[in-house]
C-alpha cells in the first residue's frame, strides 16, 4: 500500500508542476504578444490608498454599472482612443460579438457591489510610494480571450512610472 501512495504523490506532484508551468507560459505569452491598454484609475479612499508597499487599484471601467442585470461573470467591451486609453462600450456575458477596434477584458463580481478584472493591487519597493501617488492609469496587456495582466502604472502623460 505504501508503494502506491508514493506513486500517487509523485503523479500529483508532476500534475501540479505541469499546471504551474502552463499557467506561467500563458502569462508570458500575454506579456510578449498582448495588446497594451491603459485603464483609467478610479478614485480610492486616500486612507487605504497606500498600505505599506502596495497600492489598491480600482478602474473607471468598473464603476457606475448599476448592478441590475449584470452577469456575475462576463466581459467589458472596450474601445481605445488615439492614446491607447480604454473606455467601456458595453458589458456582455460572452466574448462574442466583437466589432472592429473593440477589445474585451473579463471580469467577475466579488460581491453584489464590486467588480474585479483581477489586477486589484500593485506592489512596489518599500519607500517608493511617493512615485506612484500620481498614477492615473493602470497598464494591462490583453490577449484575444479577455485575459489581462497588469504590467505597470502610468502617469498623466501616459509614461510608465518606474
VEXVO-810769 format. One record per residue: residue in one letter; residue number from 1; chain; x, y, z of N, C-alpha, C, O in turn. Coordinates in nm, 4 decimals. Example, Ala and Ser with C-alpha at 12.3 -4.5 7.8 and 13.67 -1.06 7.14 Angstrom:
% residues 2
(node 'A',1,'A',(1.3190,-0.5690,0.7800),(1.2300,-0.4500,0.7800),(1.3200,-0.3300,0.7800),(1.4236,-0.3319,0.8465))
(node 'S',2,'A',(1.2850,-0.2250,0.7080),(1.3670,-0.1060,0.7140),(1.2900,0.0030,0.7870),(1.3409,0.1138,0.8039))
//
This chain:
% residues 162
(node 'X',1,'A',(0.0821,-0.1196,0.0000),(0.0000,0.0000,0.0000),(0.0865,0.1259,0.0000),(0.0529,0.2242,-0.0661))
(node 'X',2,'A',(0.1992,0.1233,0.0748),(0.2881,0.2386,0.0795),(0.3453,0.2695,-0.0588),(0.3659,0.3855,-0.0944))
(node 'X',3,'A',(0.3704,0.1640,-0.1358),(0.4270,0.1801,-0.2693),(0.3315,0.2609,-0.3576),(0.3749,0.3489,-0.4319))
(node 'X',4,'A',(0.1999,0.2303,-0.3492),(0.1016,0.3022,-0.4285),(0.0882,0.4476,-0.3828),(0.0688,0.5372,-0.4650))
(node 'X',5,'A',(0.0981,0.4703,-0.2553),(0.0901,0.6068,-0.2021),(0.2021,0.6932,-0.2572),(0.1799,0.8090,-0.2924))
(node 'X',6,'A',(0.3209,0.6382,-0.2647),(0.4334,0.7129,-0.3192),(0.4100,0.7463,-0.4662),(0.4402,0.8573,-0.5099))
(node 'X',7,'A',(0.3570,0.6521,-0.5422),(0.3272,0.6769,-0.6838),(0.2204,0.7844,-0.7003),(0.2305,0.8690,-0.7893))
(node 'X',8,'A',(0.1192,0.7816,-0.6160),(0.0126,0.8817,-0.6222),(0.0677,1.0199,-0.5896),(0.0328,1.1178,-0.6556))
(node 'X',9,'A',(0.1526,1.0285,-0.4893),(0.2135,1.1572,-0.4530),(0.2991,1.2096,-0.5679),(0.2912,1.3278,-0.6012))
(node 'X',10,'A',(0.3786,1.1260,-0.6274),(0.4648,1.1674,-0.7384),(0.3809,1.2102,-0.8585),(0.4115,1.3108,-0.9225))
(node 'X',11,'A',(0.2757,1.1351,-0.8896),(0.1878,1.1692,-1.0004),(0.1196,1.3039,-0.9765),(0.1103,1.3850,-1.0686))
(node 'X',12,'A',(0.0722,1.3290,-0.8557),(0.0109,1.4579,-0.8214),(0.1122,1.5715,-0.8317),(0.0790,1.6797,-0.8801))
(node 'X',13,'A',(0.2333,1.5482,-0.7873),(0.3372,1.6500,-0.7960),(0.3681,1.6841,-0.9417),(0.3830,1.8012,-0.9763))
(node 'X',14,'A',(0.3775,1.5836,-1.0256),(0.4024,1.6065,-1.1688),(0.2866,1.6853,-1.2297),(0.3093,1.7776,-1.3079))
(node 'X',15,'A',(0.1630,1.6499,-1.1947),(0.0458,1.7232,-1.2446),(0.0463,1.8681,-1.2001),(0.0162,1.9581,-1.2785))
(node 'X',16,'A',(0.0804,1.8902,-1.0741),(0.0861,2.0263,-1.0207),(0.1939,2.1086,-1.0909),(0.1696,2.2240,-1.1263))
(node 'X',17,'A',(0.3105,2.0521,-1.1113),(0.4183,2.1233,-1.1817),(0.3796,2.1527,-1.3262),(0.4112,2.2600,-1.3775))
(node 'X',18,'A',(0.3122,2.0599,-1.3923),(0.2660,2.0816,-1.5292),(0.1678,2.1982,-1.5338),(0.1801,2.2867,-1.6185))
(node 'X',19,'A',(0.0708,2.1985,-1.4434),(-0.0285,2.3054,-1.4378),(0.0379,2.4402,-1.4093),(0.0038,2.5401,-1.4725))
(node 'X',20,'A',(0.1317,2.4440,-1.3156),(0.2025,2.5674,-1.2817),(0.2792,2.6200,-1.4031),(0.2717,2.7389,-1.4340))
(node 'X',21,'A',(0.3527,2.5328,-1.4719),(0.4291,2.5747,-1.5895),(0.3383,2.6214,-1.7021),(0.3731,2.7152,-1.7738))
(node 'X',22,'A',(0.2233,2.5585,-1.7192),(0.1272,2.6014,-1.8206),(0.0753,2.7412,-1.7890),(0.0622,2.8240,-1.8791))
(node 'X',23,'A',(0.0460,2.7681,-1.6634),(-0.0015,2.8994,-1.6204),(0.1042,3.0068,-1.6449),(0.0728,3.1148,-1.6950))
(node 'X',24,'A',(0.2282,2.9777,-1.6099),(0.3380,3.0724,-1.6328),(0.3550,3.0967,-1.7826),(0.3752,3.2108,-1.8243))
(node 'X',25,'A',(0.3474,2.9938,-1.8622),(0.3617,3.0058,-2.0070),(0.2535,3.0963,-2.0662),(0.2822,3.1779,-2.1538))
(node 'X',26,'A',(0.1287,3.0823,-2.0187),(0.0194,3.1673,-2.0678),(0.0442,3.3136,-2.0331),(0.0211,3.4017,-2.1159))
(node 'X',27,'A',(0.0908,3.3399,-1.9122),(0.1178,3.4785,-1.8716),(0.2348,3.5371,-1.9496),(0.2316,3.6546,-1.9862))
(node 'X',28,'A',(0.3371,3.4578,-1.9755),(0.4491,3.5058,-2.0568),(0.4037,3.5369,-2.1985),(0.4525,3.6321,-2.2595))
(node 'X',29,'A',(0.3112,3.4581,-2.2517),(0.2575,3.4840,-2.3850),(0.1800,3.6151,-2.3877),(0.1912,3.6920,-2.4832))
(node 'X',30,'A',(0.1013,3.6412,-2.2830),(0.0284,3.7685,-2.2752),(0.1271,3.8847,-2.2692),(0.1073,3.9858,-2.3366))
(node 'X',31,'A',(0.2336,3.8716,-2.1891),(0.3341,3.9776,-2.1803),(0.4005,4.0037,-2.3150),(0.4246,4.1188,-2.3515))
(node 'X',32,'A',(0.4296,3.8981,-2.3877),(0.5011,3.9101,-2.5143),(0.4105,3.9580,-2.6281),(0.4496,4.0448,-2.7061))
(node 'X',33,'A',(0.2901,3.9020,-2.6377),(0.2053,3.9263,-2.7540),(0.0791,4.0063,-2.7250),(0.0047,4.0390,-2.8175))
(node 'X',34,'A',(0.0535,4.0385,-2.5984),(-0.0703,4.1072,-2.5624),(-0.0720,4.2524,-2.6076),(0.0323,4.3126,-2.6327))
(node 'X',35,'A',(-0.1914,4.3067,-2.6172),(-0.2146,4.4461,-2.6544),(-0.2112,4.5313,-2.5281),(-0.2857,4.5050,-2.4337))
(node 'X',36,'A',(-0.1244,4.6345,-2.5257),(-0.1172,4.7240,-2.4108),(-0.2369,4.8188,-2.4132),(-0.2612,4.8882,-2.5119))
(node 'X',37,'A',(-0.3104,4.8201,-2.3032),(-0.4276,4.9041,-2.2874),(-0.4117,4.9800,-2.1566),(-0.3749,4.9218,-2.0546))
(node 'X',38,'A',(-0.4395,5.1101,-2.1596),(-0.4357,5.1906,-2.0379),(-0.5769,5.2048,-1.9841),(-0.6669,5.2495,-2.0552))
(node 'X',39,'A',(-0.5962,5.1672,-1.8591),(-0.7253,5.1783,-1.7926),(-0.7181,5.2894,-1.6908),(-0.6314,5.2897,-1.6033))
(node 'X',40,'A',(-0.8098,5.3841,-1.7025),(-0.8107,5.4956,-1.6081),(-0.8437,5.4442,-1.4692),(-0.9362,5.3652,-1.4503))
(node 'X',41,'A',(-0.7657,5.4909,-1.3720),(-0.7881,5.4515,-1.2334),(-0.8981,5.5374,-1.1732),(-0.9009,5.6586,-1.1944))
(node 'X',42,'A',(-0.9876,5.4764,-1.0994),(-1.0938,5.5479,-1.0295),(-1.0414,5.5887,-0.8926),(-0.9519,5.5240,-0.8382))
(node 'X',43,'A',(-1.0970,5.6957,-0.8369),(-1.0515,5.7374,-0.7036),(-1.0705,5.6276,-0.6004),(-1.1674,5.5517,-0.6045))
(node 'X',44,'A',(-0.9764,5.6212,-0.5085),(-0.9810,5.5258,-0.3979),(-0.9705,5.6063,-0.2704),(-0.9045,5.7102,-0.2674))
(node 'X',45,'A',(-1.0345,5.5595,-0.1659),(-1.0280,5.6267,-0.0362),(-0.8813,5.6478,0.0020),(-0.8075,5.5502,0.0155))
(node 'X',46,'A',(-0.8366,5.7748,0.0201),(-0.6956,5.8009,0.0487),(-0.6423,5.7298,0.1728),(-0.5225,5.7030,0.1817))
(node 'X',47,'A',(-0.7292,5.6992,0.2680),(-0.6810,5.6307,0.3877),(-0.6355,5.4890,0.3569),(-0.5557,5.4322,0.4314))
(node 'X',48,'A',(-0.6856,5.4304,0.2467),(-0.6438,5.2941,0.2147),(-0.5648,5.2891,0.0840),(-0.5362,5.1807,0.0332))
(node 'X',49,'A',(-0.5295,5.4054,0.0292),(-0.4573,5.4092,-0.0973),(-0.3206,5.3442,-0.0840),(-0.2835,5.2598,-0.1656))
(node 'X',50,'A',(-0.2466,5.3825,0.0171),(-0.1136,5.3253,0.0379),(-0.1132,5.2466,0.1680),(-0.1440,5.3000,0.2745))
(node 'X',51,'A',(-0.0792,5.1229,0.1583),(-0.0703,5.0393,0.2774),(0.0598,4.9616,0.2683),(0.0656,4.8536,0.2096))
(node 'X',52,'A',(0.1617,5.0172,0.3259),(0.2914,4.9508,0.3200),(0.3523,4.9648,0.1823),(0.3818,5.0758,0.1380))
(node 'X',53,'A',(0.3713,4.8542,0.1150),(0.4403,4.8584,-0.0129),(0.3515,4.8127,-0.1282),(0.3998,4.7497,-0.2223))
(node 'X',54,'A',(0.2229,4.8437,-0.1217),(0.1349,4.8174,-0.2343),(0.0240,4.9219,-0.2415),(-0.0027,4.9933,-0.1449))
(node 'X',55,'A',(-0.0395,4.9293,-0.3576),(-0.1464,5.0252,-0.3813),(-0.2708,4.9491,-0.4248),(-0.2641,4.8660,-0.5154))
(node 'X',56,'A',(-0.3844,4.9767,-0.3612),(-0.5111,4.9205,-0.4056),(-0.5528,4.9905,-0.5340),(-0.5411,5.1126,-0.5449))
(node 'X',57,'A',(-0.6012,4.9147,-0.6305),(-0.6424,4.9719,-0.7585),(-0.7911,4.9499,-0.7818),(-0.8458,4.8452,-0.7473))
(node 'X',58,'A',(-0.8544,5.0478,-0.8396),(-0.9921,5.0386,-0.8867),(-0.9953,5.1087,-1.0209),(-0.9308,5.2121,-1.0379))
(node 'X',59,'A',(-1.0682,5.0551,-1.1155),(-1.0672,5.1070,-1.2520),(-1.1991,5.1747,-1.2867),(-1.3063,5.1302,-1.2457))
(node 'X',60,'A',(-1.1891,5.2821,-1.3624),(-1.3052,5.3580,-1.4041),(-1.4041,5.2716,-1.4828),(-1.5250,5.2919,-1.4718))
(node 'X',61,'A',(-1.3546,5.1753,-1.5623),(-1.4456,5.0923,-1.6421),(-1.5381,5.0069,-1.5566),(-1.6411,4.9596,-1.6046))
(node 'X',62,'A',(-1.5021,4.9867,-1.4300),(-1.5851,4.9028,-1.3433),(-1.6682,4.9845,-1.2442),(-1.7172,4.9307,-1.1450))
(node 'X',63,'A',(-1.6842,5.1146,-1.2711),(-1.7673,5.1984,-1.1851),(-1.8953,5.2367,-1.2589),(-1.9049,5.2221,-1.3807))
(node 'X',64,'A',(-1.9929,5.2856,-1.1835),(-2.1208,5.3315,-1.2390),(-2.1859,5.2257,-1.3269),(-2.2264,5.2540,-1.4396))
(node 'X',65,'A',(-2.1957,5.1061,-1.2759),(-2.2519,4.9962,-1.3539),(-2.4011,4.9788,-1.3322),(-2.4704,4.9262,-1.4193))
(node 'X',66,'A',(-2.4514,5.0219,-1.2182),(-2.5904,4.9939,-1.1874),(-2.6121,4.8437,-1.1878),(-2.6667,4.7903,-1.2844))
(node 'X',67,'A',(-2.5720,4.7758,-1.0853),(-2.5560,4.6299,-1.0808),(-2.6787,4.5479,-1.1214),(-2.6732,4.4252,-1.1137))
(node 'X',68,'A',(-2.7878,4.6092,-1.1636),(-2.9034,4.5335,-1.2111),(-2.8707,4.4666,-1.3441),(-2.8151,4.5283,-1.4349))
(node 'X',69,'A',(-2.9063,4.3408,-1.3529),(-2.8949,4.2638,-1.4779),(-2.7534,4.2523,-1.5328),(-2.7359,4.2350,-1.6534))
(node 'X',70,'A',(-2.6536,4.2613,-1.4483),(-2.5158,4.2399,-1.4923),(-2.4771,4.0980,-1.4524),(-2.4909,4.0604,-1.3360))
(node 'X',71,'A',(-2.4284,4.0186,-1.5486),(-2.3877,3.8824,-1.5140),(-2.2754,3.8826,-1.4100),(-2.1923,3.9734,-1.4086))
(node 'X',72,'A',(-2.2729,3.7825,-1.3243),(-2.1682,3.7740,-1.2218),(-2.0306,3.7596,-1.2851),(-1.9314,3.8073,-1.2301))
(node 'X',73,'A',(-2.0245,3.6945,-1.3997),(-1.9019,3.6835,-1.4794),(-1.9345,3.7273,-1.6206),(-2.0431,3.6993,-1.6714))
(node 'X',74,'A',(-1.8405,3.7961,-1.6844),(-1.8648,3.8412,-1.8206),(-1.7464,3.9185,-1.8733),(-1.6329,3.8997,-1.8294))
(node 'X',75,'A',(-1.7748,4.0063,-1.9690),(-1.6698,4.0810,-2.0373),(-1.7072,4.2278,-2.0487),(-1.8209,4.2622,-2.0811))
(node 'X',76,'A',(-1.6095,4.3139,-2.0215),(-1.6220,4.4534,-2.0581),(-1.5715,4.4636,-2.2015),(-1.4635,4.4136,-2.2331))
(node 'X',77,'A',(-1.6481,4.5272,-2.2872),(-1.6040,4.5527,-2.4238),(-1.5482,4.6941,-2.4242),(-1.6143,4.7886,-2.3812))
(node 'X',78,'A',(-1.4254,4.7071,-2.4735),(-1.3531,4.8346,-2.4691),(-1.3202,4.8848,-2.6080),(-1.3034,4.8068,-2.7018))
(node 'X',79,'A',(-1.3112,5.0165,-2.6200),(-1.2544,5.0810,-2.7375),(-1.1422,5.1709,-2.6884),(-1.1497,5.2272,-2.5792))
(node 'X',80,'A',(-1.0392,5.1840,-2.7692),(-0.9239,5.2654,-2.7319),(-0.9276,5.3976,-2.8052),(-0.9660,5.4035,-2.9220))
(node 'X',81,'A',(-0.8873,5.5052,-2.7362),(-0.8716,5.6323,-2.8050),(-0.7350,5.6346,-2.8722),(-0.6631,5.5348,-2.8694))
(node 'X',82,'A',(-0.6989,5.7462,-2.9320),(-0.5725,5.7543,-3.0067),(-0.4499,5.7380,-2.9173),(-0.3405,5.7117,-2.9672))
(node 'X',83,'A',(-0.4666,5.7532,-2.7857),(-0.3554,5.7391,-2.6915),(-0.3498,5.6017,-2.6257),(-0.2647,5.5771,-2.5403))
(node 'X',84,'A',(-0.4397,5.5127,-2.6650),(-0.4408,5.3788,-2.6072),(-0.5159,5.3688,-2.4762),(-0.5042,5.2685,-2.4059))
(node 'X',85,'A',(-0.5935,5.4719,-2.4418),(-0.6727,5.4717,-2.3188),(-0.8090,5.4103,-2.3499),(-0.8761,5.4497,-2.4453))
(node 'X',86,'A',(-0.8484,5.3136,-2.2680),(-0.9725,5.2392,-2.2928),(-1.0921,5.3092,-2.2302),(-1.0828,5.3741,-2.1260))
(node 'X',87,'A',(-1.2049,5.2930,-2.2984),(-1.3335,5.3322,-2.2406),(-1.4294,5.2157,-2.2607),(-1.4236,5.1452,-2.3614))
(node 'X',88,'A',(-1.5165,5.1969,-2.1644),(-1.6125,5.0870,-2.1705),(-1.7222,5.1203,-2.2702),(-1.7827,5.2273,-2.2639))
(node 'X',89,'A',(-1.7476,5.0281,-2.3621),(-1.8539,5.0443,-2.4608),(-1.9805,4.9736,-2.4133),(-2.0905,5.0284,-2.4202))
(node 'X',90,'A',(-1.9627,4.8511,-2.3651),(-2.0767,4.7741,-2.3173),(-2.0254,4.6582,-2.2310),(-1.9052,4.6341,-2.2196))
(node 'X',91,'A',(-2.1202,4.5890,-2.1721),(-2.0921,4.4697,-2.0930),(-2.1685,4.3551,-2.1579),(-2.2848,4.3704,-2.1955))
(node 'X',92,'A',(-2.1028,4.2405,-2.1708),(-2.1715,4.1253,-2.2273),(-2.1286,3.9979,-2.1564),(-2.0201,3.9903,-2.0987))
(node 'X',93,'A',(-2.2153,3.8987,-2.1619),(-2.1904,3.7721,-2.0925),(-2.0846,3.6884,-2.1631),(-2.0054,3.6220,-2.0963))
(node 'X',94,'A',(-2.0810,3.6894,-2.2952),(-1.9875,3.6088,-2.3735),(-1.8837,3.6978,-2.4417),(-1.8985,3.8199,-2.4461))
(node 'X',95,'A',(-1.7783,3.6349,-2.4948),(-1.6728,3.7140,-2.5589),(-1.7071,3.7526,-2.7030),(-1.6286,3.8216,-2.7681))
(node 'X',96,'A',(-1.8203,3.7103,-2.7527),(-1.8691,3.7498,-2.8847),(-2.0076,3.8084,-2.8655),(-2.0756,3.7668,-2.7717))
(node 'X',97,'A',(-2.0545,3.9010,-2.9465),(-1.9938,3.9585,-3.0653),(-1.8898,4.0640,-3.0284),(-1.8941,4.1250,-2.9215))
(node 'X',98,'A',(-1.7988,4.0822,-3.1188),(-1.6943,4.1816,-3.1023),(-1.6771,4.2518,-3.2368),(-1.6524,4.1873,-3.3387))
(node 'X',99,'A',(-1.6901,4.3831,-3.2361),(-1.6799,4.4604,-3.3589),(-1.5356,4.5050,-3.3819),(-1.4486,4.4853,-3.2971))
(node 'X',100,'A',(-1.5127,4.5646,-3.4970),(-1.3788,4.6125,-3.5311),(-1.3324,4.7161,-3.4291),(-1.4108,4.7995,-3.3838))
(node 'X',101,'A',(-1.2057,4.7099,-3.3940),(-1.1430,4.8016,-3.2975),(-1.2022,4.7910,-3.1567),(-1.2012,4.8886,-3.0817))
(node 'X',102,'A',(-1.2531,4.6746,-3.1210),(-1.3008,4.6508,-2.9858),(-1.2157,4.5418,-2.9223),(-1.1676,4.4504,-2.9893))
(node 'X',103,'A',(-1.1988,4.5540,-2.7924),(-1.1211,4.4581,-2.7150),(-1.2061,4.4153,-2.5966),(-1.2972,4.4870,-2.5552))
(node 'X',104,'A',(-1.1760,4.2982,-2.5424),(-1.2511,4.2501,-2.4272),(-1.1567,4.2252,-2.3100),(-1.0396,4.1912,-2.3268))
(node 'X',105,'A',(-1.2120,4.2435,-2.1924),(-1.1405,4.2087,-2.0699),(-1.2420,4.1412,-1.9784),(-1.3492,4.1958,-1.9525))
(node 'X',106,'A',(-1.2078,4.0230,-1.9300),(-1.3069,3.9530,-1.8485),(-1.3081,4.0058,-1.7058),(-1.2082,4.0563,-1.6547))
(node 'X',107,'A',(-1.4235,3.9926,-1.6439),(-1.4414,4.0379,-1.5062),(-1.5195,3.9322,-1.4300),(-1.5786,3.8412,-1.4881))
(node 'X',108,'A',(-1.5179,3.9469,-1.2998),(-1.6046,3.8670,-1.2133),(-1.6507,3.9542,-1.0975),(-1.5778,4.0417,-1.0509))
(node 'X',109,'A',(-1.7704,3.9293,-1.0528),(-1.8243,4.0031,-0.9391),(-1.7759,3.9411,-0.8102),(-1.7976,3.8225,-0.7853))
(node 'X',110,'A',(-1.7101,4.0214,-0.7280),(-1.6623,3.9702,-0.5999),(-1.7747,3.9690,-0.4964),(-1.7730,3.8886,-0.4032))
(node 'X',111,'A',(-1.8710,4.0571,-0.5129),(-1.9921,4.0587,-0.4315),(-2.0958,4.1420,-0.5069),(-2.0746,4.1745,-0.6237))
(node 'X',112,'A',(-2.2044,4.1762,-0.4443),(-2.3138,4.2427,-0.5161),(-2.2817,4.3860,-0.5582),(-2.3567,4.4445,-0.6363))
(node 'X',113,'A',(-2.1740,4.4430,-0.5094),(-2.1451,4.5822,-0.5443),(-2.0037,4.6045,-0.5955),(-1.9665,4.7191,-0.6210))
(node 'X',114,'A',(-1.9248,4.5017,-0.6114),(-1.7867,4.5200,-0.6540),(-1.7520,4.4252,-0.7692),(-1.7813,4.3058,-0.7638))
(node 'X',115,'A',(-1.6891,4.4803,-0.8733),(-1.6483,4.4052,-0.9915),(-1.4957,4.4075,-0.9983),(-1.4338,4.5110,-0.9732))
(node 'X',116,'A',(-1.4353,4.2939,-1.0319),(-1.2900,4.2834,-1.0387),(-1.2465,4.2332,-1.1752),(-1.3088,4.1437,-1.2324))
(node 'X',117,'A',(-1.1378,4.2923,-1.2277),(-1.0774,4.2402,-1.3506),(-0.9529,4.1584,-1.3176),(-0.8838,4.1107,-1.4076))
(node 'X',118,'A',(-0.9248,4.1426,-1.1894),(-0.8149,4.0561,-1.1473),(-0.6864,4.1275,-1.1113),(-0.6001,4.0675,-1.0472))
(node 'X',119,'A',(-0.6703,4.2515,-1.1493),(-0.5490,4.3276,-1.1177),(-0.5867,4.4366,-1.0180),(-0.5961,4.5540,-1.0538))
(node 'X',120,'A',(-0.6082,4.3967,-0.8921),(-0.6624,4.4884,-0.7926),(-0.5601,4.5533,-0.7022),(-0.5958,4.6363,-0.6186))
(node 'X',121,'A',(-0.4340,4.5176,-0.7169),(-0.3303,4.5826,-0.6367),(-0.1991,4.5823,-0.7138),(-0.1749,4.4978,-0.8001))
(node 'X',122,'A',(-0.1157,4.6797,-0.6797),(0.0140,4.6930,-0.7452),(0.1205,4.7012,-0.6360),(0.1162,4.7899,-0.5507))
(node 'X',123,'A',(0.2140,4.6101,-0.6391),(0.3193,4.6043,-0.5388),(0.4442,4.6759,-0.5900),(0.4782,4.6673,-0.7080))
(node 'X',124,'A',(0.5116,4.7465,-0.4996),(0.6342,4.8167,-0.5361),(0.7295,4.8150,-0.4174),(0.6933,4.7763,-0.3063))
(node 'X',125,'A',(0.8523,4.8582,-0.4443),(0.9555,4.8558,-0.3416),(0.9203,4.9514,-0.2284),(0.8697,5.0610,-0.2524))
(node 'X',126,'A',(0.9472,4.9101,-0.1060),(0.9189,4.9930,0.0097),(0.9934,5.1253,-0.0017),(1.1118,5.1285,-0.0352))
(node 'X',127,'A',(0.9229,5.2341,0.0264),(0.9816,5.3670,0.0186),(0.9558,5.4373,-0.1141),(0.9918,5.5540,-0.1294))
(node 'X',128,'A',(0.8940,5.3689,-0.2108),(0.8676,5.4293,-0.3422),(0.7240,5.4786,-0.3567),(0.6815,5.5100,-0.4678))
(node 'X',129,'A',(0.6491,5.4861,-0.2483),(0.5078,5.5246,-0.2552),(0.4884,5.6608,-0.3204),(0.3920,5.6809,-0.3942))
(node 'X',130,'A',(0.5799,5.7554,-0.2937),(0.5647,5.8908,-0.3491),(0.5628,5.8902,-0.5018),(0.4987,5.9763,-0.5621))
(node 'X',131,'A',(0.6310,5.7963,-0.5654),(0.6336,5.7891,-0.7122),(0.4976,5.7481,-0.7678),(0.4558,5.7966,-0.8729))
(node 'X',132,'A',(0.4294,5.6597,-0.6978),(0.3065,5.6007,-0.7507),(0.1804,5.6759,-0.7106),(0.0719,5.6426,-0.7582))
(node 'X',133,'A',(0.1918,5.7767,-0.6243),(0.0751,5.8541,-0.5832),(0.0127,5.9286,-0.7004),(-0.1067,5.9586,-0.6980))
(node 'X',134,'A',(0.0909,5.9584,-0.8018),(0.0416,6.0354,-0.9173),(-0.0054,5.9463,-1.0313),(-0.0271,5.9950,-1.1423))
(node 'X',135,'A',(-0.0212,5.8191,-1.0065),(-0.0661,5.7273,-1.1114),(-0.2085,5.7610,-1.1545),(-0.2970,5.7790,-1.0708))
(node 'X',136,'A',(-0.2295,5.7690,-1.2838),(-0.3604,5.7973,-1.3416),(-0.4154,5.6752,-1.4146),(-0.5368,5.6561,-1.4225))
(node 'X',137,'A',(-0.3245,5.5921,-1.4683),(-0.3648,5.4767,-1.5479),(-0.2970,5.3499,-1.4972),(-0.1844,5.3526,-1.4476))
(node 'X',138,'A',(-0.3683,5.2398,-1.5112),(-0.3090,5.1083,-1.4934),(-0.2882,5.0493,-1.6314),(-0.3818,5.0447,-1.7112))
(node 'X',139,'A',(-0.1691,5.0049,-1.6605),(-0.1395,4.9454,-1.7906),(-0.1571,4.7954,-1.7841),(-0.0917,4.7289,-1.7038))
(node 'X',140,'A',(-0.2440,4.7411,-1.8669),(-0.2649,4.5973,-1.8724),(-0.2406,4.5479,-2.0138),(-0.2656,4.6187,-2.1113))
(node 'X',141,'A',(-0.1922,4.4273,-2.0232),(-0.1789,4.3603,-2.1525),(-0.2961,4.2646,-2.1645),(-0.3274,4.1914,-2.0706))
(node 'X',142,'A',(-0.3609,4.2654,-2.2807),(-0.4775,4.1818,-2.3058),(-0.4485,4.0815,-2.4159),(-0.3798,4.1128,-2.5131))
(node 'X',143,'A',(-0.5013,3.9607,-2.4003),(-0.4976,3.8675,-2.5126),(-0.6363,3.8671,-2.5779),(-0.7267,3.9364,-2.5313))
(node 'X',144,'A',(-0.6530,3.7905,-2.6841),(-0.7795,3.7934,-2.7581),(-0.8918,3.7166,-2.6883),(-1.0037,3.7123,-2.7395))
(node 'X',145,'A',(-0.8643,3.6561,-2.5726),(-0.9674,3.5841,-2.4977),(-1.0184,3.6649,-2.3795),(-1.1056,3.6183,-2.3061))
(node 'X',146,'A',(-0.9656,3.7853,-2.3597),(-1.0087,3.8691,-2.2489),(-0.9253,3.8551,-2.1240),(-0.9563,3.9174,-2.0225))
(node 'X',147,'A',(-0.8195,3.7744,-2.1282),(-0.7306,3.7621,-2.0131),(-0.6417,3.8855,-2.0058),(-0.6004,3.9396,-2.1084))
(node 'X',148,'A',(-0.6132,3.9291,-1.8855),(-0.5328,4.0502,-1.8685),(-0.4210,4.0272,-1.7682),(-0.4272,3.9379,-1.6836))
(node 'X',149,'A',(-0.3190,4.1105,-1.7806),(-0.2052,4.1050,-1.6904),(-0.1582,4.2478,-1.6664),(-0.1218,4.3180,-1.7608))
(node 'X',150,'A',(-0.1587,4.2911,-1.5410),(-0.1140,4.4252,-1.5055),(0.0365,4.4347,-1.5264),(0.1120,4.3529,-1.4738))
(node 'X',151,'A',(0.0810,4.5357,-1.6042),(0.2241,4.5489,-1.6326),(0.2859,4.6739,-1.5712),(0.4083,4.6867,-1.5691))
(node 'X',152,'A',(0.2048,4.7656,-1.5217),(0.2606,4.8849,-1.4589),(0.1577,4.9937,-1.4397),(0.0431,4.9822,-1.4831))
(node 'X',153,'A',(0.2012,5.1002,-1.3733),(0.1184,5.2185,-1.3550),(0.1768,5.3316,-1.4380),(0.2981,5.3401,-1.4574))
(node 'X',154,'A',(0.0889,5.4183,-1.4867),(0.1285,5.5237,-1.5796),(0.0797,5.6590,-1.5284),(-0.0240,5.6678,-1.4627))
(node 'X',155,'A',(0.1557,5.7643,-1.5595),(0.1193,5.8996,-1.5160),(0.0285,5.9668,-1.6182),(-0.0126,5.9040,-1.7159))
(node 'X',156,'A',(-0.0031,6.0956,-1.5958),(-0.0972,6.1649,-1.6837),(-0.0445,6.1825,-1.8252),(-0.1232,6.2029,-1.9175))
(node 'X',157,'A',(0.0867,6.1752,-1.8446),(0.1457,6.1819,-1.9800),(0.1517,6.0434,-2.0445),(0.2082,6.0271,-2.1527))
(node 'X',158,'A',(0.0936,5.9442,-1.9778),(0.0896,5.8056,-2.0239),(0.2285,5.7433,-2.0331),(0.2545,5.6590,-2.1189))
(node 'X',159,'A',(0.3159,5.7853,-1.9447),(0.4510,5.7286,-1.9327),(0.4524,5.6336,-1.8128),(0.3967,5.6640,-1.7073))
(node 'X',160,'A',(0.5153,5.5214,-1.8303),(0.5219,5.4231,-1.7221),(0.6035,5.4779,-1.6060),(0.7113,5.5342,-1.6256))
(node 'X',161,'A',(0.5518,5.4613,-1.4859),(0.6198,5.5052,-1.3648),(0.7176,5.3956,-1.3249),(0.6786,5.2802,-1.3072))
(node 'X',162,'A',(0.8440,5.4317,-1.3110),(0.9467,5.3321,-1.2761),(1.0192,5.3739,-1.1510),(1.1092,5.3034,-1.1054))
//
